[in-house]
Amino acid sequence: MLWAYGDWHSARPRTVEGWALPVHDGAAVKLFDSPDAAEGEGYVIAGADWLGADGARMGDDLVPGCLRAAAGKAHVQLGVVDVHGGDLAEGPRVVFVRCLD
């Protein structure tokens, strides 16, 4: 994965799998360890690419289809890059969402 903000950088995202529940109109998700878990961790997904269950990149919709269509939590995988230093805000940034179901 490459991105530029003044200089070119590269990073390999780590993957996090779980069950996501959209919040803030789909700009973020709460990610849970299981479909029955009550506590989850929040991730901003706005601007991230998203992939279908087959791994193919999907359309330009802001909210992944599996999150729009889910009646509850959707099984997903997130690609996360940890940003440190520089002019960008530090912390985890989601670069892709893959719908697993």
Beta strands, then each sheet from edge to edge (+ up, - down):
strand 1: 2-4
strand 2: 8-10
strand 3: 14-23
strand 4: 28-32
strand 5: 41-44
strand 6: 49-51
strand 7: 74-83
strand 8: 91-99
sheet 1: 1+ 2-
sheet 2: 5+ 4- 3+ 7- 8+ 6+
end
